[in-house]
Amino acid sequence: MNILNFLEEKAPLIDKAIEKYIPRRFSSNDIIFKLNPPNYSYNIETLNKTIADPIWDILDRGGKRWRPALFLLICEALGKNPIELLDFAIIPEVVHNGTLMIDDVEDSSEMRRKEPCTYKIYGVDIAVNAGNAMYYLPLLPLIENREKISPKILRDIYEIYVQEMINLSMGQAIDIAWHKGLANADDLSQEDYLQMCGYKTGTLARMSAKIAAVLSGANKELVRKLGVFAESIGVAFQMQDDVLDLTGKEFAEKKGAIGMDITEGKRTLIVIHTLKTASSQQKNRLIEILDLHTSDQKLRDEAIAIVKSNRSIEYVKGIAANMVKDSWLAVEKYLPPSDAKEKLKAFAQFLVKRSI
């Protein structure tokens, strides 16, 4: 199975579902106003300029849409018609793009997917507000379809959403603290990193899988196991992002340059492994460069050379591959044989091995 083709095939369907609930141009006939009509005025043009425009600016820049694709694959692997549940697949994807918008403000980033960050175009106030709106707008499908879903399933989905959104904020808090040099950032363990990623990058994958499983009628234990599997995919995806930031030219172009994680002072697992294995001189120099938050490519390259000399990139690749392999072995016996099951396995492997 060609996973890139699969993602490209599903992306327009996902975008169409998003547009159903978050239109490119608001009108008084939209679902949001049908569910919650204003008492006085619609303020359509204002909402277009401050909500619709920044949201679709970032959505139209691309992205792999792999979280909703994971949602659809899990539904299919559990015997459901994924198209019938497509509207709910937008929840993790819209939230994800909202986090990007706000993360860029928090990190003072310059570029996102080859273009200036949203706050650079629209201003910090609009970007933060639009990003926050993206945490809640994708819940509209649950309200719109509440008569078609049992109260228990609705309750379970809302509970998953609340738990995972709390986790997301905790993961971001830890990540910010580390790259600001707080909380013993230079004495972190591999477990510290895995927990941060489990909170941050693993959260929306886990949310996607668990909501898909609940809507597909899976029992509580299978929902949990699929959540663990999806979390491993999310964490491994982040590890591969960390690798590509230091090695991938095409990937780096989207972020602005090779080694932007060095500029942000991020304590990735690559950095953590290097700090545990490097000589005292290398360790001190790497910390010095990270704490400079430098945009000097020569200094970034020097930090990357230290990392490479300690084989930290190879180490992280191995951890990511084993994590996905082990989590798949733990869940595959609960899924009946099907083409969708094989697609799900191939999908997980792709996210770890991708070059973009």
C-alpha positions as CSV (number, residue, x, y, z in Angstrom):
1,M,0.0,0.0,0.0
2,N,1.3,3.5,-0.9
3,I,0.6,5.5,2.2
4,L,1.4,8.8,0.6
5,N,-1.2,8.1,-2.1
6,F,-3.7,7.1,0.6
7,L,-3.2,10.3,2.5
8,E,-3.5,12.4,-0.6
9,E,-6.7,10.6,-1.5
10,K,-8.2,11.2,1.9
11,A,-7.1,14.8,2.4
12,P,-9.8,16.4,0.1
13,L,-12.5,14.4,1.9
14,I,-11.3,15.6,5.3
15,D,-11.0,19.2,4.2
16,K,-14.6,19.0,2.8
17,A,-15.8,17.8,6.2
18,I,-14.0,20.6,8.0
19,E,-15.5,23.1,5.6
20,K,-18.9,21.8,6.4
21,Y,-18.5,23.0,10.0
22,I,-15.9,25.7,9.6
23,P,-16.8,27.5,6.3
24,R,-14.2,29.4,4.3
25,R,-16.7,32.3,4.4
26,F,-19.3,32.5,7.1
27,S,-23.0,33.0,6.3
28,S,-26.1,33.2,8.4
29,N,-27.0,29.7,7.1
30,D,-24.0,27.9,8.6
31,I,-24.3,25.0,11.1
32,I,-22.7,27.1,13.9
33,F,-25.4,29.7,13.7
34,K,-28.1,27.1,13.3
35,L,-27.0,25.4,16.5
36,N,-26.4,28.7,18.4
37,P,-28.0,31.7,16.6
38,P,-26.9,35.1,17.8
39,N,-29.4,37.3,19.6
40,Y,-28.5,40.6,17.9
41,S,-26.2,40.5,14.8
42,Y,-24.2,38.0,12.8
43,N,-21.1,40.2,12.2
44,I,-20.2,38.0,9.2
45,E,-17.4,40.0,7.7
46,T,-15.7,40.5,11.1
47,L,-15.7,36.7,11.7
48,N,-14.4,36.0,8.2
49,K,-11.4,38.3,8.8
50,T,-10.6,37.1,12.3
51,I,-11.7,33.4,12.4
52,A,-12.3,31.9,8.9
53,D,-9.3,33.6,7.1
54,P,-6.6,32.6,9.6
55,I,-8.0,29.1,10.1
56,W,-8.1,28.4,6.4
57,D,-4.8,30.1,5.8
58,I,-3.1,27.4,7.9
59,L,-5.3,24.5,6.8
60,D,-4.6,25.3,3.1
61,R,-0.9,25.1,3.6
62,G,-1.2,21.4,3.6
63,G,-0.1,18.9,6.3
64,K,-0.4,15.2,6.1
65,R,-3.9,14.9,7.7
66,W,-2.6,11.7,9.2
67,R,-4.6,11.9,12.4
68,P,-8.0,11.8,10.7
69,A,-6.6,9.2,8.3
70,L,-5.8,7.1,11.4
71,F,-9.3,7.7,12.6
72,L,-10.8,6.4,9.4
73,L,-8.5,3.3,9.3
74,I,-9.4,2.3,12.8
75,C,-13.2,2.7,12.0
76,E,-12.7,0.5,9.0
77,A,-10.6,-2.1,10.8
78,L,-13.4,-2.4,13.4
79,G,-15.9,-3.1,10.7
80,K,-17.5,0.3,10.2
81,N,-18.0,2.3,7.0
82,P,-15.5,5.1,7.6
83,I,-17.3,7.6,5.4
84,E,-20.3,7.5,7.6
85,L,-18.1,8.7,10.5
86,L,-16.0,11.1,8.5
87,D,-17.4,14.3,10.2
88,F,-16.0,13.2,13.5
89,A,-12.5,12.6,12.1
90,I,-12.0,16.4,11.9
91,I,-11.9,16.8,15.7
92,P,-8.1,15.9,16.2
93,E,-7.1,17.6,12.9
94,V,-8.6,21.0,13.6
95,V,-7.3,20.9,17.1
96,H,-3.8,20.0,15.8
97,N,-3.7,23.0,13.5
98,G,-4.9,25.2,16.3
99,T,-2.0,24.0,18.5
100,L,0.4,24.9,15.6
101,M,-1.0,28.4,15.4
102,I,-0.5,29.0,19.2
103,D,2.8,27.1,19.4
104,D,4.3,29.4,16.8
105,V,3.4,32.4,19.1
106,E,4.8,30.6,22.1
107,D,8.0,29.7,20.3
108,S,8.4,33.0,18.5
109,S,8.7,31.0,15.3
110,E,9.1,32.7,11.9
111,M,7.9,30.1,9.3
112,R,5.3,27.4,9.1
113,R,5.1,25.2,6.1
114,K,7.2,27.6,4.0
115,E,5.1,30.7,4.8
116,P,5.2,33.2,7.6
117,C,3.5,32.0,10.8
118,T,-0.2,33.0,11.3
119,Y,0.6,35.6,13.9
120,K,3.1,37.2,11.6
121,I,0.3,37.8,9.1
122,Y,-2.7,38.5,11.2
123,G,-1.2,39.6,14.5
124,V,-0.8,37.8,17.9
125,D,-4.3,38.6,19.1
126,I,-6.1,37.1,16.1
127,A,-3.8,34.1,15.9
128,V,-4.3,33.2,19.6
129,N,-8.0,33.7,19.4
130,A,-8.4,31.7,16.2
131,G,-6.2,29.0,17.6
132,N,-8.3,28.7,20.7
133,A,-11.5,28.6,18.5
134,M,-10.0,25.6,16.7
135,Y,-10.1,23.7,20.0
136,Y,-13.9,23.9,20.1
137,L,-15.2,24.4,16.6
138,P,-14.6,20.7,15.6
139,L,-16.9,19.6,18.4
140,L,-19.8,20.9,16.3
141,P,-20.3,17.5,14.6
142,L,-21.1,16.0,18.0
143,I,-23.8,18.7,18.7
144,E,-25.2,18.5,15.1
145,N,-25.5,14.7,15.3
146,R,-26.4,14.3,19.0
147,E,-29.8,12.8,18.2
148,K,-28.1,10.0,16.2
149,I,-25.6,9.0,18.9
150,S,-26.4,7.3,22.2
151,P,-25.9,9.4,25.3
152,K,-23.3,6.9,26.6
153,I,-21.2,7.2,23.4
154,L,-21.5,11.0,23.5
155,R,-20.4,11.1,27.2
156,D,-17.4,8.8,26.5
157,I,-16.3,11.0,23.6
158,Y,-16.6,14.3,25.6
159,E,-14.7,12.6,28.4
160,I,-11.9,11.5,26.0
161,Y,-11.8,15.0,24.6
162,V,-11.5,16.7,28.0
163,Q,-8.8,14.3,29.2
164,E,-6.7,14.6,26.1
165,M,-6.9,18.4,25.9
166,I,-5.7,18.6,29.5
167,N,-2.8,16.3,28.5
168,L,-2.0,18.5,25.5
169,S,-1.6,21.5,27.7
170,M,0.6,19.6,30.2
171,G,2.8,18.4,27.3
172,Q,3.2,21.9,26.0
173,A,4.0,23.2,29.4
174,I,6.8,20.7,29.9
175,D,8.2,21.4,26.4
176,I,8.2,25.1,27.0
177,A,10.0,24.7,30.4
178,W,12.7,22.6,28.8
179,H,13.6,24.8,25.9
180,K,13.6,27.8,28.2
181,G,16.2,26.0,30.3
182,L,13.9,25.5,33.3
183,A,13.4,22.4,35.5
184,N,16.8,20.7,35.2
185,A,16.5,20.7,31.4
186,D,20.0,19.4,31.0
187,D,19.5,16.3,33.2
188,L,16.5,14.8,31.6
189,S,15.9,11.0,31.1
190,Q,14.5,9.2,28.2
191,E,11.4,8.5,30.2
192,D,11.0,12.3,30.8
193,Y,11.0,12.8,27.0
194,L,8.6,10.0,26.3
195,Q,6.1,11.4,28.8
196,M,6.3,14.8,27.4
197,C,5.7,13.4,23.9
198,G,3.0,11.1,25.2
199,Y,1.2,14.3,26.5
200,K,2.0,16.5,23.5
201,T,2.3,14.6,20.2
202,G,0.8,11.4,21.4
203,T,-2.4,13.1,22.7
204,L,-4.1,13.9,19.4
205,A,-3.3,10.5,17.9
206,R,-4.6,8.9,21.0
207,M,-7.7,11.1,20.9
208,S,-8.3,10.2,17.2
209,A,-8.0,6.4,17.9
210,K,-10.1,6.4,21.0
211,I,-13.0,8.4,19.5
212,A,-12.9,6.2,16.4
213,A,-13.0,3.1,18.6
214,V,-15.9,4.4,20.7
215,L,-17.9,5.4,17.7
216,S,-17.2,1.9,16.2
217,G,-18.6,0.2,19.2
218,A,-15.4,-1.2,20.7
219,N,-15.3,-2.2,24.3
220,K,-13.5,-0.2,27.0
221,E,-10.4,-2.4,27.0
222,L,-10.0,-2.3,23.2
223,V,-10.5,1.5,23.2
224,R,-7.7,1.7,25.7
225,K,-5.4,-0.6,23.7
226,L,-6.0,1.3,20.5
227,G,-5.2,4.5,22.3
228,V,-1.9,3.1,23.5
229,F,-1.1,2.0,19.9
230,A,-2.0,5.4,18.5
231,E,0.1,7.2,21.2
232,S,3.1,5.2,20.2
233,I,2.6,6.3,16.6
234,G,2.3,9.9,17.7
235,V,5.5,9.7,19.8
236,A,7.4,7.9,17.1
237,F,6.1,10.5,14.6
238,Q,7.6,13.2,16.8
239,M,10.9,11.4,17.1
240,Q,11.1,11.2,13.3
241,D,10.3,14.9,13.1
242,D,13.2,15.5,15.5
243,V,15.5,13.4,13.2
244,L,14.3,15.2,10.0
245,D,14.8,18.6,11.6
246,L,18.5,17.8,11.7
247,T,18.8,15.7,8.6
248,G,16.0,16.3,6.1
249,K,16.5,19.0,3.5
250,E,12.9,19.0,2.2
251,F,11.6,18.9,5.8
252,A,13.9,21.7,6.8
253,E,12.7,23.9,4.0
254,K,9.2,23.9,5.4
255,K,10.5,25.0,8.8
256,G,13.0,27.5,7.4
257,A,16.4,25.9,7.9
258,I,18.2,22.7,9.1
259,G,18.3,22.5,12.8
260,M,15.5,24.8,13.9
261,D,15.1,22.7,17.0
262,I,18.6,23.8,17.9
263,T,17.5,27.5,17.6
264,E,14.5,26.8,19.8
265,G,16.8,25.1,22.4
266,K,14.6,22.0,22.3
267,R,15.6,19.0,24.5
268,T,14.6,16.2,22.1
269,L,15.5,12.6,22.7
270,I,18.4,13.1,20.3
271,V,19.8,15.8,22.6
272,I,19.0,13.9,25.8
273,H,20.9,10.9,24.4
274,T,23.8,13.0,23.4
275,L,24.1,14.7,26.8
276,K,24.2,11.2,28.4
277,T,26.9,9.9,26.1
278,A,29.1,12.8,25.0
279,S,32.3,13.9,26.6
280,S,32.2,16.7,29.1
281,Q,33.5,19.1,26.5
282,Q,30.9,18.2,23.9
283,K,28.1,18.2,26.5
284,N,29.0,21.7,27.7
285,R,29.3,23.0,24.1
286,L,26.0,21.6,23.1
287,I,24.2,23.1,26.1
288,E,25.9,26.4,25.3
289,I,24.7,26.4,21.7
290,L,21.1,25.4,22.7
291,D,20.9,28.1,25.3
292,L,22.0,30.7,22.8
293,H,18.8,30.1,20.7
294,T,21.0,31.0,17.8
295,S,20.0,31.5,14.1
296,D,23.6,31.1,13.0
297,Q,23.7,28.1,10.7
298,K,27.4,27.4,11.5
299,L,26.5,27.0,15.2
300,R,23.5,24.9,14.4
301,D,25.8,22.7,12.2
302,E,28.3,22.4,15.0
303,A,25.6,21.2,17.4
304,I,24.4,18.7,14.8
305,A,27.9,17.4,14.4
306,I,28.1,16.8,18.1
307,V,24.9,14.9,18.0
308,K,26.0,12.8,15.0
309,S,29.3,11.9,16.5
310,N,27.4,10.3,19.4
311,R,25.2,8.3,17.0
312,S,22.1,9.8,18.7
313,I,20.1,10.0,15.5
314,E,20.5,6.2,14.9
315,Y,19.6,5.6,18.5
316,V,16.4,7.5,18.3
317,K,15.4,5.9,15.0
318,G,15.7,2.5,16.7
319,I,13.6,3.5,19.7
320,A,10.8,4.8,17.4
321,A,10.8,1.7,15.3
322,N,10.7,-0.7,18.2
323,M,8.0,1.4,20.0
324,V,5.6,1.1,17.0
325,K,6.5,-2.6,16.5
326,D,5.7,-3.5,20.1
327,S,2.5,-1.5,20.3
328,W,1.2,-3.1,17.1
329,L,2.0,-6.6,18.4
330,A,-0.1,-5.7,21.5
331,V,-3.2,-4.7,19.5
332,E,-3.2,-6.7,16.3
333,K,-4.7,-9.8,17.8
334,Y,-7.8,-7.8,18.8
335,L,-8.5,-6.8,15.2
336,P,-10.2,-9.2,12.8
337,P,-8.2,-10.1,9.6
338,S,-9.0,-7.5,6.9
339,D,-7.5,-5.2,4.3
340,A,-8.0,-2.3,6.7
341,K,-5.9,-4.0,9.3
342,E,-3.0,-4.4,6.9
343,K,-3.4,-0.8,5.9
344,L,-3.3,0.3,9.6
345,K,0.0,-1.6,10.1
346,A,1.6,-0.1,6.9
347,F,0.4,3.3,8.0
348,A,2.1,3.1,11.4
349,Q,5.3,1.9,9.8
350,F,5.2,4.8,7.2
351,L,5.0,7.5,9.9
352,V,8.3,6.2,11.5
353,K,10.2,5.8,8.2
354,R,9.0,8.9,6.2
355,S,11.4,11.4,4.8
356,I,9.0,14.4,4.7
